[in-house]
Amino acid sequence: MFTVREAAVVVRELREDRGWNQSVLAEKAVVSRSFVADVEAGKATVEAGKLFDLFQALGFEVALRSLSSEEVRW
């Protein structure tokens, strides 16, 4: 299971790989800088839709993969 704490590490790593600060990522994802900070802190109550916006701004999309069949659904 992918947790917010695991997402926090990925978001921070991708952001830093691009040389962006939290404000740049927030602007590109159309979210607040404080939301980016909450995600990177692993805050469990972050809004999933906005988390997906961060990944999209970083050049990634989220898909669902079946644990039993490996089928990927968009």
N, CA, C and O atoms as a Tripos MOL2 file, in Angstrom:
@<TRIPOS>MOLECULE
protein
  296   295    74     0     0
PROTEIN
NO_CHARGES

@<TRIPOS>ATOM
      1 N           0.8410   -1.1750    0.0000 N.3       1 MET1
      2 CA          0.0000    0.0000    0.0000 C.3       1 MET1
      3 C           0.8930    1.2480    0.0000 C.2       1 MET1
      4 O           1.8740    1.3180    0.7400 O.2       1 MET1
      5 N           0.5510    2.1980   -0.8110 N.am      2 PHE2
      6 CA          1.2900    3.4530   -0.9330 C.3       2 PHE2
      7 C           0.7090    4.4500    0.0610 C.2       2 PHE2
      8 O          -0.4710    4.7880   -0.0240 O.2       2 PHE2
      9 N           1.5170    4.9200    0.9970 N.am      3 THR3
     10 CA          1.0370    5.8350    2.0300 C.3       3 THR3
     11 C           1.4400    7.2730    1.7170 C.2       3 THR3
     12 O           2.2700    7.5250    0.8440 O.2       3 THR3
     13 N           0.8390    8.2020    2.4420 N.am      4 VAL4
     14 CA          1.1880    9.6110    2.2690 C.3       4 VAL4
     15 C           2.6540    9.8280    2.6300 C.2       4 VAL4
     16 O           3.3280   10.6440    2.0020 O.2       4 VAL4
     17 N           3.1470    9.1230    3.6130 N.am      5 ARG5
     18 CA          4.5670    9.2660    3.9840 C.3       5 ARG5
     19 C           5.4740    8.8300    2.8360 C.2       5 ARG5
     20 O           6.5090    9.4500    2.5910 O.2       5 ARG5
     21 N           5.0890    7.7670    2.1360 N.am      6 GLU6
     22 CA          5.8720    7.3320    0.9780 C.3       6 GLU6
     23 C           5.7460    8.3400   -0.1600 C.2       6 GLU6
     24 O           6.7220    8.6260   -0.8540 O.2       6 GLU6
     25 N           4.5460    8.8770   -0.3470 N.am      7 ALA7
     26 CA          4.3440    9.9110   -1.3660 C.3       7 ALA7
     27 C           5.1890   11.1370   -1.0480 C.2       7 ALA7
     28 O           5.7150   11.7820   -1.9550 O.2       7 ALA7
     29 N           5.3200   11.4580    0.2200 N.am      8 ALA8
     30 CA          6.1060   12.6140    0.6440 C.3       8 ALA8
     31 C           7.5360   12.5190    0.1400 C.2       8 ALA8
     32 O           8.0920   13.4890   -0.3760 O.2       8 ALA8
     33 N           8.1230   11.3470    0.2930 N.am      9 VAL9
     34 CA          9.5070   11.1310   -0.1320 C.3       9 VAL9
     35 C           9.6210   11.2870   -1.6480 C.2       9 VAL9
     36 O          10.5560   11.9160   -2.1450 O.2       9 VAL9
     37 N           8.6630   10.7090   -2.3780 N.am     10 VAL10
     38 CA          8.6960   10.7530   -3.8410 C.3      10 VAL10
     39 C           8.5120   12.1900   -4.3400 C.2      10 VAL10
     40 O           9.2500   12.6450   -5.2140 O.2      10 VAL10
     41 N           7.5370   12.8950   -3.7880 N.am     11 VAL11
     42 CA          7.2920   14.2800   -4.2100 C.3      11 VAL11
     43 C           8.5360   15.1350   -3.9710 C.2      11 VAL11
     44 O           8.9670   15.8660   -4.8630 O.2      11 VAL11
     45 N           9.1050   15.0500   -2.7880 N.am     12 ARG12
     46 CA         10.2970   15.8560   -2.4730 C.3      12 ARG12
     47 C          11.4530   15.5130   -3.4130 C.2      12 ARG12
     48 O          12.1310   16.4040   -3.9250 O.2      12 ARG12
     49 N          11.6690   14.2180   -3.6350 N.am     13 GLU13
     50 CA         12.7660   13.7800   -4.5010 C.3      13 GLU13
     51 C          12.5740   14.2930   -5.9400 C.2      13 GLU13
     52 O          13.5090   14.8230   -6.5380 O.2      13 GLU13
     53 N          11.3770   14.1340   -6.4820 N.am     14 LEU14
     54 CA         11.1120   14.6060   -7.8470 C.3      14 LEU14
     55 C          11.2460   16.1230   -7.9460 C.2      14 LEU14
     56 O          11.7870   16.6460   -8.9210 O.2      14 LEU14
     57 N          10.7480   16.8230   -6.9270 N.am     15 ARG15
     58 CA         10.8370   18.2890   -6.9210 C.3      15 ARG15
     59 C          12.3020   18.7330   -6.9000 C.2      15 ARG15
     60 O          12.7080   19.6030   -7.6700 O.2      15 ARG15
     61 N          13.0710   18.1370   -6.0270 N.am     16 GLU16
     62 CA         14.4850   18.5090   -5.9120 C.3      16 GLU16
     63 C          15.2680   18.1240   -7.1640 C.2      16 GLU16
     64 O          16.1770   18.8490   -7.5680 O.2      16 GLU16
     65 N          14.9240   16.9790   -7.7900 N.am     17 ASP17
     66 CA         15.5840   16.5730   -9.0360 C.3      17 ASP17
     67 C          15.4170   17.6360  -10.1210 C.2      17 ASP17
     68 O          16.2910   17.8150  -10.9690 O.2      17 ASP17
     69 N          14.2880   18.3360  -10.0820 N.am     18 ARG18
     70 CA         14.0140   19.3740  -11.0750 C.3      18 ARG18
     71 C          14.5880   20.7340  -10.6710 C.2      18 ARG18
     72 O          14.5410   21.6890  -11.4480 O.2      18 ARG18
     73 N          15.1270   20.8160   -9.4610 N.am     19 GLY19
     74 CA         15.6840   22.0740   -8.9840 C.3      19 GLY19
     75 C          14.6150   23.0850   -8.5790 C.2      19 GLY19
     76 O          14.8790   24.2860   -8.5320 O.2      19 GLY19
     77 N          13.4220   22.6040   -8.2880 N.am     20 TRP20
     78 CA         12.3100   23.4760   -7.9060 C.3      20 TRP20
     79 C          12.2380   23.6070   -6.4000 C.2      20 TRP20
     80 O          12.5680   22.6710   -5.6710 O.2      20 TRP20
     81 N          11.8060   24.7700   -5.9330 N.am     21 ASN21
     82 CA         11.4640   24.8980   -4.5240 C.3      21 ASN21
     83 C           9.9710   24.6020   -4.3810 C.2      21 ASN21
     84 O           9.2790   24.3870   -5.3760 O.2      21 ASN21
     85 N           9.4840   24.5920   -3.1580 N.am     22 GLN22
     86 CA          8.0730   24.2670   -2.9280 C.3      22 GLN22
     87 C           7.1380   25.2540   -3.6160 C.2      22 GLN22
     88 O           6.0710   24.8670   -4.0930 O.2      22 GLN22
     89 N           7.5230   26.5080   -3.6700 N.am     23 SER23
     90 CA          6.6750   27.5220   -4.3020 C.3      23 SER23
     91 C           6.5180   27.2820   -5.8020 C.2      23 SER23
     92 O           5.4310   27.4630   -6.3510 O.2      23 SER23
     93 N           7.5920   26.8790   -6.4560 N.am     24 VAL24
     94 CA          7.5290   26.5970   -7.8950 C.3      24 VAL24
     95 C           6.5950   25.4200   -8.1520 C.2      24 VAL24
     96 O           5.7420   25.4840   -9.0370 O.2      24 VAL24
     97 N           6.7520   24.3500   -7.3840 N.am     25 LEU25
     98 CA          5.8700   23.1950   -7.5520 C.3      25 LEU25
     99 C           4.4230   23.5810   -7.2930 C.2      25 LEU25
    100 O           3.5290   23.1830   -8.0400 O.2      25 LEU25
    101 N           4.1910   24.3460   -6.2470 N.am     26 ALA26
    102 CA          2.8300   24.7760   -5.9200 C.3      26 ALA26
    103 C           2.2170   25.5650   -7.0700 C.2      26 ALA26
    104 O           1.0520   25.3610   -7.4130 O.2      26 ALA26
    105 N           2.9890   26.4530   -7.6580 N.am     27 GLU27
    106 CA          2.4850   27.2540   -8.7730 C.3      27 GLU27
    107 C           2.1340   26.3630   -9.9650 C.2      27 GLU27
    108 O           1.0790   26.5280  -10.5770 O.2      27 GLU27
    109 N           3.0120   25.4300  -10.2900 N.am     28 LYS28
    110 CA          2.7790   24.5490  -11.4360 C.3      28 LYS28
    111 C           1.5760   23.6290  -11.2180 C.2      28 LYS28
    112 O           0.8810   23.2830  -12.1740 O.2      28 LYS28
    113 N           1.3240   23.2300   -9.9620 N.am     29 ALA29
    114 CA          0.2170   22.3270   -9.6420 C.3      29 ALA29
    115 C          -1.0590   23.0790   -9.2780 C.2      29 ALA29
    116 O          -2.1130   22.4710   -9.0860 O.2      29 ALA29
    117 N          -0.9600   24.3890   -9.1850 N.am     30 VAL30
    118 CA         -2.0810   25.2610   -8.7910 C.3      30 VAL30
    119 C          -2.6260   24.8430   -7.4200 C.2      30 VAL30
    120 O          -3.8250   24.6370   -7.2330 O.2      30 VAL30
    121 N          -1.6940   24.7300   -6.4770 N.am     31 VAL31
    122 CA         -2.0190   24.4800   -5.0710 C.3      31 VAL31
    123 C          -1.2050   25.4680   -4.2430 C.2      31 VAL31
    124 O          -0.3470   26.1710   -4.7780 O.2      31 VAL31
    125 N          -1.4670   25.5240   -2.9570 N.am     32 SER32
    126 CA         -0.7080   26.4290   -2.0990 C.3      32 SER32
    127 C           0.6550   25.8280   -1.7450 C.2      32 SER32
    128 O           0.8350   24.6110   -1.7740 O.2      32 SER32
    129 N           1.6070   26.6960   -1.4120 N.am     33 ARG33
    130 CA          2.9120   26.2140   -0.9690 C.3      33 ARG33
    131 C           2.7660   25.4380    0.3290 C.2      33 ARG33
    132 O           3.4880   24.4680    0.5590 O.2      33 ARG33
    133 N           1.8340   25.8580    1.1800 N.am     34 SER34
    134 CA          1.6330   25.1390    2.4410 C.3      34 SER34
    135 C           1.1120   23.7220    2.1970 C.2      34 SER34
    136 O           1.4030   22.8140    2.9760 O.2      34 SER34
    137 N           0.3400   23.5240    1.1160 N.am     35 PHE35
    138 CA         -0.1040   22.1690    0.7850 C.3      35 PHE35
    139 C           1.1010   21.3040    0.4160 C.2      35 PHE35
    140 O           1.2070   20.1600    0.8600 O.2      35 PHE35
    141 N           2.0050   21.8490   -0.3960 N.am     36 VAL36
    142 CA          3.2190   21.1050   -0.7660 C.3      36 VAL36
    143 C           4.0040   20.7560    0.5010 C.2      36 VAL36
    144 O           4.4970   19.6360    0.6390 O.2      36 VAL36
    145 N           4.1170   21.7020    1.4100 N.am     37 ALA37
    146 CA          4.8330   21.4530    2.6670 C.3      37 ALA37
    147 C           4.1450   20.3520    3.4730 C.2      37 ALA37
    148 O           4.8130   19.4960    4.0530 O.2      37 ALA37
    149 N           2.8060   20.3720    3.5110 N.am     38 ASP38
    150 CA          2.0720   19.3290    4.2390 C.3      38 ASP38
    151 C           2.3150   17.9540    3.6240 C.2      38 ASP38
    152 O           2.5050   16.9730    4.3430 O.2      38 ASP38
    153 N           2.3100   17.8850    2.2930 N.am     39 VAL39
    154 CA          2.5740   16.6040    1.6180 C.3      39 VAL39
    155 C           3.9730   16.1280    1.9550 C.2      39 VAL39
    156 O           4.1680   14.9700    2.3260 O.2      39 VAL39
    157 N           4.9500   17.0190    1.8280 N.am     40 GLU40
    158 CA          6.3390   16.6240    2.0750 C.3      40 GLU40
    159 C           6.5970   16.2820    3.5390 C.2      40 GLU40
    160 O           7.5700   15.6000    3.8600 O.2      40 GLU40
    161 N           5.7260   16.7570    4.4220 N.am     41 ALA41
    162 CA          5.8390   16.4090    5.8400 C.3      41 ALA41
    163 C           5.1220   15.0960    6.1460 C.2      41 ALA41
    164 O           5.1910   14.5940    7.2680 O.2      41 ALA41
    165 N           4.4290   14.5370    5.1420 N.am     42 GLY42
    166 CA          3.7320   13.2800    5.3350 C.3      42 GLY42
    167 C           2.4240   13.4090    6.0850 C.2      42 GLY42
    168 O           1.9410   12.4400    6.6710 O.2      42 GLY42
    169 N           1.8400   14.6130    6.0690 N.am     43 LYS43
    170 CA          0.5750   14.8430    6.7630 C.3      43 LYS43
    171 C          -0.5020   13.9380    6.1720 C.2      43 LYS43
    172 O          -0.7560   13.9810    4.9680 O.2      43 LYS43
    173 N          -1.1280   13.1310    7.0010 N.am     44 ALA44
    174 CA         -2.0550   12.0940    6.5420 C.3      44 ALA44
    175 C          -3.3770   12.6400    6.0170 C.2      44 ALA44
    176 O          -4.1310   11.9030    5.3820 O.2      44 ALA44
    177 N          -3.6720   13.8930    6.2620 N.am     45 THR45
    178 CA         -4.9840   14.4300    5.8840 C.3      45 THR45
    179 C          -4.9580   15.2440    4.5940 C.2      45 THR45
    180 O          -5.8920   16.0040    4.3390 O.2      45 THR45
    181 N          -3.9220   15.1070    3.7760 N.am     46 VAL46
    182 CA         -3.8720   15.8650    2.5220 C.3      46 VAL46
    183 C          -4.9330   15.3610    1.5580 C.2      46 VAL46
    184 O          -5.2760   14.1780    1.5550 O.2      46 VAL46
    185 N          -5.4460   16.2670    0.7440 N.am     47 GLU47
    186 CA         -6.4920   15.9240   -0.2260 C.3      47 GLU47
    187 C          -5.8860   15.1420   -1.3920 C.2      47 GLU47
    188 O          -4.9270   15.5910   -2.0220 O.2      47 GLU47
    189 N          -6.4510   13.9820   -1.6680 N.am     48 ALA48
    190 CA         -5.9070   13.0920   -2.6990 C.3      48 ALA48
    191 C          -5.8700   13.7560   -4.0650 C.2      48 ALA48
    192 O          -4.8830   13.6170   -4.7870 O.2      48 ALA48
    193 N          -6.9150   14.4680   -4.4330 N.am     49 GLY49
    194 CA         -6.9590   15.1130   -5.7440 C.3      49 GLY49
    195 C          -5.8240   16.0960   -5.9310 C.2      49 GLY49
    196 O          -5.2360   16.1800   -7.0090 O.2      49 GLY49
    197 N          -5.5180   16.8360   -4.8860 N.am     50 LYS50
    198 CA         -4.4090   17.8020   -4.9620 C.3      50 LYS50
    199 C          -3.0650   17.0800   -5.0080 C.2      50 LYS50
    200 O          -2.1270   17.5510   -5.6520 O.2      50 LYS50
    201 N          -2.9710   15.9360   -4.3240 N.am     51 LEU51
    202 CA         -1.7460   15.1420   -4.3860 C.3      51 LEU51
    203 C          -1.5140   14.6760   -5.8190 C.2      51 LEU51
    204 O          -0.3870   14.7110   -6.3130 O.2      51 LEU51
    205 N          -2.5850   14.2370   -6.4870 N.am     52 PHE52
    206 CA         -2.4740   13.8360   -7.8920 C.3      52 PHE52
    207 C          -2.0420   15.0200   -8.7550 C.2      52 PHE52
    208 O          -1.2850   14.8470   -9.7100 O.2      52 PHE52
    209 N          -2.5220   16.2280   -8.4220 N.am     53 ASP53
    210 CA         -2.1010   17.4350   -9.1530 C.3      53 ASP53
    211 C          -0.5920   17.6500   -9.0350 C.2      53 ASP53
    212 O           0.0570   18.0610   -9.9970 O.2      53 ASP53
    213 N          -0.0350   17.3730   -7.8570 N.am     54 LEU54
    214 CA          1.4160   17.5120   -7.6830 C.3      54 LEU54
    215 C           2.1590   16.5430   -8.5920 C.2      54 LEU54
    216 O           3.1070   16.9240   -9.2780 O.2      54 LEU54
    217 N           1.7230   15.2870   -8.5910 N.am     55 PHE55
    218 CA          2.3860   14.3000   -9.4470 C.3      55 PHE55
    219 C           2.2830   14.6910  -10.9140 C.2      55 PHE55
    220 O           3.2480   14.5400  -11.6630 O.2      55 PHE55
    221 N           1.1290   15.1910  -11.3300 N.am     56 GLN56
    222 CA          0.9610   15.6040  -12.7210 C.3      56 GLN56
    223 C           1.8920   16.7700  -13.0510 C.2      56 GLN56
    224 O           2.4980   16.7900  -14.1230 O.2      56 GLN56
    225 N           2.0110   17.7240  -12.1590 N.am     57 ALA57
    226 CA          2.9130   18.8590  -12.3740 C.3      57 ALA57
    227 C           4.3630   18.3950  -12.4680 C.2      57 ALA57
    228 O           5.1870   19.0340  -13.1230 O.2      57 ALA57
    229 N           4.6680   17.2810  -11.8090 N.am     58 LEU58
    230 CA          6.0140   16.7130  -11.8360 C.3      58 LEU58
    231 C           6.2270   15.7880  -13.0380 C.2      58 LEU58
    232 O           7.3090   15.2280  -13.2150 O.2      58 LEU58
    233 N           5.1780   15.6340  -13.8650 N.am     59 GLY59
    234 CA          5.3060   14.8380  -15.0750 C.3      59 GLY59
    235 C           4.9040   13.3870  -14.9210 C.2      59 GLY59
    236 O           5.2970   12.5510  -15.7350 O.2      59 GLY59
    237 N           4.1300   13.0680  -13.8970 N.am     60 PHE60
    238 CA          3.6910   11.7030  -13.6470 C.3      60 PHE60
    239 C           2.1770   11.6550  -13.5430 C.2      60 PHE60
    240 O           1.5370   12.6550  -13.2170 O.2      60 PHE60
    241 N           1.6010   10.4780  -13.8230 N.am     61 GLU61
    242 CA          0.1880   10.2700  -13.5990 C.3      61 GLU61
    243 C           0.0210    9.0550  -12.7090 C.2      61 GLU61
    244 O           0.8910    8.1870  -12.6500 O.2      61 GLU61
    245 N          -1.0940    9.0030  -12.0240 N.am     62 VAL62
    246 CA         -1.3600    7.9100  -11.1080 C.3      62 VAL62
    247 C          -2.3390    6.9550  -11.7760 C.2      62 VAL62
    248 O          -3.3630    7.3800  -12.3110 O.2      62 VAL62
    249 N          -2.0240    5.6720  -11.7450 N.am     63 ALA63
    250 CA         -2.8950    4.6350  -12.2930 C.3      63 ALA63
    251 C          -3.1740    3.6130  -11.2000 C.2      63 ALA63
    252 O          -2.4220    3.4990  -10.2330 O.2      63 ALA63
    253 N          -4.2600    2.8770  -11.3660 N.am     64 LEU64
    254 CA         -4.5990    1.8040  -10.4390 C.3      64 LEU64
    255 C          -4.1410    0.4800  -11.0300 C.2      64 LEU64
    256 O          -4.4080    0.1830  -12.1940 O.2      64 LEU64
    257 N          -3.4530   -0.3080  -10.2240 N.am     65 ARG65
    258 CA         -2.9840   -1.6200  -10.6780 C.3      65 ARG65
    259 C          -3.5640   -2.6760   -9.7560 C.2      65 ARG65
    260 O          -3.4490   -2.5790   -8.5340 O.2      65 ARG65
    261 N          -4.1840   -3.6780  -10.3450 N.am     66 SER66
    262 CA         -4.7540   -4.7770   -9.5710 C.3      66 SER66
    263 C          -3.6320   -5.5630   -8.8910 C.2      66 SER66
    264 O          -2.6490   -5.9380   -9.5300 O.2      66 SER66
    265 N          -3.7870   -5.8020   -7.6140 N.am     67 LEU67
    266 CA         -2.7840   -6.5780   -6.8820 C.3      67 LEU67
    267 C          -2.7990   -8.0450   -7.3030 C.2      67 LEU67
    268 O          -1.7770   -8.7270   -7.2290 O.2      67 LEU67
    269 N          -3.9500   -8.5240   -7.7410 N.am     68 SER68
    270 CA         -4.0330   -9.9420   -8.0940 C.3      68 SER68
    271 C          -3.6820  -10.2270   -9.5480 C.2      68 SER68
    272 O          -3.0190  -11.2230   -9.8400 O.2      68 SER68
    273 N          -4.1190   -9.3640  -10.4640 N.am     69 SER69
    274 CA         -3.9020   -9.6600  -11.8830 C.3      69 SER69
    275 C          -2.8750   -8.7630  -12.5690 C.2      69 SER69
    276 O          -2.5000   -9.0110  -13.7140 O.2      69 SER69
    277 N          -2.4270   -7.7350  -11.8800 N.am     70 GLU70
    278 CA         -1.4850   -6.7490  -12.4240 C.3      70 GLU70
    279 C          -2.1300   -5.8520  -13.4970 C.2      70 GLU70
    280 O          -1.4410   -5.0480  -14.1250 O.2      70 GLU70
    281 N          -3.4490   -5.9880  -13.7070 N.am     71 GLU71
    282 CA         -4.1580   -5.1450  -14.6770 C.3      71 GLU71
    283 C          -4.0480   -3.6860  -14.2420 C.2      71 GLU71
    284 O          -4.1940   -3.3710  -13.0610 O.2      71 GLU71
    285 N          -3.7920   -2.8040  -15.1990 N.am     72 VAL72
    286 CA         -3.6880   -1.3720  -14.9300 C.3      72 VAL72
    287 C          -4.9330   -0.6900  -15.4530 C.2      72 VAL72
    288 O          -5.3270   -0.8930  -16.6020 O.2      72 VAL72
    289 N          -5.5550    0.1230  -14.6090 N.am     73 ARG73
    290 CA         -6.7390    0.8910  -14.9930 C.3      73 ARG73
    291 C          -6.4180    2.3630  -14.8280 C.2      73 ARG73
    292 O          -5.7630    2.7500  -13.8600 O.2      73 ARG73
    293 N          -6.8670    3.1830  -15.7550 N.am     74 TRP74
    294 CA         -6.6320    4.6280  -15.7040 C.3      74 TRP74
    295 C          -7.7990    5.2700  -15.1100 C.2      74 TRP74
    296 O          -7.8240    6.4920  -14.9660 O.2      74 TRP74
@<TRIPOS>BOND
     1     1     2 1
     2     2     3 1
     3     3     4 2
     4     3     5 am
     5     5     6 1
     6     6     7 1
     7     7     8 2
     8     7     9 am
     9     9    10 1
    10    10    11 1
    11    11    12 2
    12    11    13 am
    13    13    14 1
    14    14    15 1
    15    15    16 2
    16    15    17 am
    17    17    18 1
    18    18    19 1
    19    19    20 2
    20    19    21 am
    21    21    22 1
    22    22    23 1
    23    23    24 2
    24    23    25 am
    25    25    26 1
    26    26    27 1
    27    27    28 2
    28    27    29 am
    29    29    30 1
    30    30    31 1
    31    31    32 2
    32    31    33 am
    33    33    34 1
    34    34    35 1
    35    35    36 2
    36    35    37 am
    37    37    38 1
    38    38    39 1
    39    39    40 2
    40    39    41 am
    41    41    42 1
    42    42    43 1
    43    43    44 2
    44    43    45 am
    45    45    46 1
    46    46    47 1
    47    47    48 2
    48    47    49 am
    49    49    50 1
    50    50    51 1
    51    51    52 2
    52    51    53 am
    53    53    54 1
    54    54    55 1
    55    55    56 2
    56    55    57 am
    57    57    58 1
    58    58    59 1
    59    59    60 2
    60    59    61 am
    61    61    62 1
    62    62    63 1
    63    63    64 2
    64    63    65 am
    65    65    66 1
    66    66    67 1
    67    67    68 2
    68    67    69 am
    69    69    70 1
    70    70    71 1
    71    71    72 2
    72    71    73 am
    73    73    74 1
    74    74    75 1
    75    75    76 2
    76    75    77 am
    77    77    78 1
    78    78    79 1
    79    79    80 2
    80    79    81 am
    81    81    82 1
    82    82    83 1
    83    83    84 2
    84    83    85 am
    85    85    86 1
    86    86    87 1
    87    87    88 2
    88    87    89 am
    89    89    90 1
    90    90    91 1
    91    91    92 2
    92    91    93 am
    93    93    94 1
    94    94    95 1
    95    95    96 2
    96    95    97 am
    97    97    98 1
    98    98    99 1
    99    99   100 2
   100    99   101 am
   101   101   102 1
   102   102   103 1
   103   103   104 2
   104   103   105 am
   105   105   106 1
   106   106   107 1
   107   107   108 2
   108   107   109 am
   109   109   110 1
   110   110   111 1
   111   111   112 2
   112   111   113 am
   113   113   114 1
   114   114   115 1
   115   115   116 2
   116   115   117 am
   117   117   118 1
   118   118   119 1
   119   119   120 2
   120   119   121 am
   121   121   122 1
   122   122   123 1
   123   123   124 2
   124   123   125 am
   125   125   126 1
   126   126   127 1
   127   127   128 2
   128   127   129 am
   129   129   130 1
   130   130   131 1
   131   131   132 2
   132   131   133 am
   133   133   134 1
   134   134   135 1
   135   135   136 2
   136   135   137 am
   137   137   138 1
   138   138   139 1
   139   139   140 2
   140   139   141 am
   141   141   142 1
   142   142   143 1
   143   143   144 2
   144   143   145 am
   145   145   146 1
   146   146   147 1
   147   147   148 2
   148   147   149 am
   149   149   150 1
   150   150   151 1
   151   151   152 2
   152   151   153 am
   153   153   154 1
   154   154   155 1
   155   155   156 2
   156   155   157 am
   157   157   158 1
   158   158   159 1
   159   159   160 2
   160   159   161 am
   161   161   162 1
   162   162   163 1
   163   163   164 2
   164   163   165 am
   165   165   166 1
   166   166   167 1
   167   167   168 2
   168   167   169 am
   169   169   170 1
   170   170   171 1
   171   171   172 2
   172   171   173 am
   173   173   174 1
   174   174   175 1
   175   175   176 2
   176   175   177 am
   177   177   178 1
   178   178   179 1
   179   179   180 2
   180   179   181 am
   181   181   182 1
   182   182   183 1
   183   183   184 2
   184   183   185 am
   185   185   186 1
   186   186   187 1
   187   187   188 2
   188   187   189 am
   189   189   190 1
   190   190   191 1
   191   191   192 2
   192   191   193 am
   193   193   194 1
   194   194   195 1
   195   195   196 2
   196   195   197 am
   197   197   198 1
   198   198   199 1
   199   199   200 2
   200   199   201 am
   201   201   202 1
   202   202   203 1
   203   203   204 2
   204   203   205 am
   205   205   206 1
   206   206   207 1
   207   207   208 2
   208   207   209 am
   209   209   210 1
   210   210   211 1
   211   211   212 2
   212   211   213 am
   213   213   214 1
   214   214   215 1
   215   215   216 2
   216   215   217 am
   217   217   218 1
   218   218   219 1
   219   219   220 2
   220   219   221 am
   221   221   222 1
   222   222   223 1
   223   223   224 2
   224   223   225 am
   225   225   226 1
   226   226   227 1
   227   227   228 2
   228   227   229 am
   229   229   230 1
   230   230   231 1
   231   231   232 2
   232   231   233 am
   233   233   234 1
   234   234   235 1
   235   235   236 2
   236   235   237 am
   237   237   238 1
   238   238   239 1
   239   239   240 2
   240   239   241 am
   241   241   242 1
   242   242   243 1
   243   243   244 2
   244   243   245 am
   245   245   246 1
   246   246   247 1
   247   247   248 2
   248   247   249 am
   249   249   250 1
   250   250   251 1
   251   251   252 2
   252   251   253 am
   253   253   254 1
   254   254   255 1
   255   255   256 2
   256   255   257 am
   257   257   258 1
   258   258   259 1
   259   259   260 2
   260   259   261 am
   261   261   262 1
   262   262   263 1
   263   263   264 2
   264   263   265 am
   265   265   266 1
   266   266   267 1
   267   267   268 2
   268   267   269 am
   269   269   270 1
   270   270   271 1
   271   271   272 2
   272   271   273 am
   273   273   274 1
   274   274   275 1
   275   275   276 2
   276   275   277 am
   277   277   278 1
   278   278   279 1
   279   279   280 2
   280   279   281 am
   281   281   282 1
   282   282   283 1
   283   283   284 2
   284   283   285 am
   285   285   286 1
   286   286   287 1
   287   287   288 2
   288   287   289 am
   289   289   290 1
   290   290   291 1
   291   291   292 2
   292   291   293 am
   293   293   294 1
   294   294   295 1
   295   295   296 2
@<TRIPOS>SUBSTRUCTURE
     1 MET1         2 RESIDUE 1 A MET
     2 PHE2         6 RESIDUE 1 A PHE
     3 THR3        10 RESIDUE 1 A THR
     4 VAL4        14 RESIDUE 1 A VAL
     5 ARG5        18 RESIDUE 1 A ARG
     6 GLU6        22 RESIDUE 1 A GLU
     7 ALA7        26 RESIDUE 1 A ALA
     8 ALA8        30 RESIDUE 1 A ALA
     9 VAL9        34 RESIDUE 1 A VAL
    10 VAL10       38 RESIDUE 1 A VAL
    11 VAL11       42 RESIDUE 1 A VAL
    12 ARG12       46 RESIDUE 1 A ARG
    13 GLU13       50 RESIDUE 1 A GLU
    14 LEU14       54 RESIDUE 1 A LEU
    15 ARG15       58 RESIDUE 1 A ARG
    16 GLU16       62 RESIDUE 1 A GLU
    17 ASP17       66 RESIDUE 1 A ASP
    18 ARG18       70 RESIDUE 1 A ARG
    19 GLY19       74 RESIDUE 1 A GLY
    20 TRP20       78 RESIDUE 1 A TRP
    21 ASN21       82 RESIDUE 1 A ASN
    22 GLN22       86 RESIDUE 1 A GLN
    23 SER23       90 RESIDUE 1 A SER
    24 VAL24       94 RESIDUE 1 A VAL
    25 LEU25       98 RESIDUE 1 A LEU
    26 ALA26      102 RESIDUE 1 A ALA
    27 GLU27      106 RESIDUE 1 A GLU
    28 LYS28      110 RESIDUE 1 A LYS
    29 ALA29      114 RESIDUE 1 A ALA
    30 VAL30      118 RESIDUE 1 A VAL
    31 VAL31      122 RESIDUE 1 A VAL
    32 SER32      126 RESIDUE 1 A SER
    33 ARG33      130 RESIDUE 1 A ARG
    34 SER34      134 RESIDUE 1 A SER
    35 PHE35      138 RESIDUE 1 A PHE
    36 VAL36      142 RESIDUE 1 A VAL
    37 ALA37      146 RESIDUE 1 A ALA
    38 ASP38      150 RESIDUE 1 A ASP
    39 VAL39      154 RESIDUE 1 A VAL
    40 GLU40      158 RESIDUE 1 A GLU
    41 ALA41      162 RESIDUE 1 A ALA
    42 GLY42      166 RESIDUE 1 A GLY
    43 LYS43      170 RESIDUE 1 A LYS
    44 ALA44      174 RESIDUE 1 A ALA
    45 THR45      178 RESIDUE 1 A THR
    46 VAL46      182 RESIDUE 1 A VAL
    47 GLU47      186 RESIDUE 1 A GLU
    48 ALA48      190 RESIDUE 1 A ALA
    49 GLY49      194 RESIDUE 1 A GLY
    50 LYS50      198 RESIDUE 1 A LYS
    51 LEU51      202 RESIDUE 1 A LEU
    52 PHE52      206 RESIDUE 1 A PHE
    53 ASP53      210 RESIDUE 1 A ASP
    54 LEU54      214 RESIDUE 1 A LEU
    55 PHE55      218 RESIDUE 1 A PHE
    56 GLN56      222 RESIDUE 1 A GLN
    57 ALA57      226 RESIDUE 1 A ALA
    58 LEU58      230 RESIDUE 1 A LEU
    59 GLY59      234 RESIDUE 1 A GLY
    60 PHE60      238 RESIDUE 1 A PHE
    61 GLU61      242 RESIDUE 1 A GLU
    62 VAL62      246 RESIDUE 1 A VAL
    63 ALA63      250 RESIDUE 1 A ALA
    64 LEU64      254 RESIDUE 1 A LEU
    65 ARG65      258 RESIDUE 1 A ARG
    66 SER66      262 RESIDUE 1 A SER
    67 LEU67      266 RESIDUE 1 A LEU
    68 SER68      270 RESIDUE 1 A SER
    69 SER69      274 RESIDUE 1 A SER
    70 GLU70      278 RESIDUE 1 A GLU
    71 GLU71      282 RESIDUE 1 A GLU
    72 VAL72      286 RESIDUE 1 A VAL
    73 ARG73      290 RESIDUE 1 A ARG
    74 TRP74      294 RESIDUE 1 A TRP
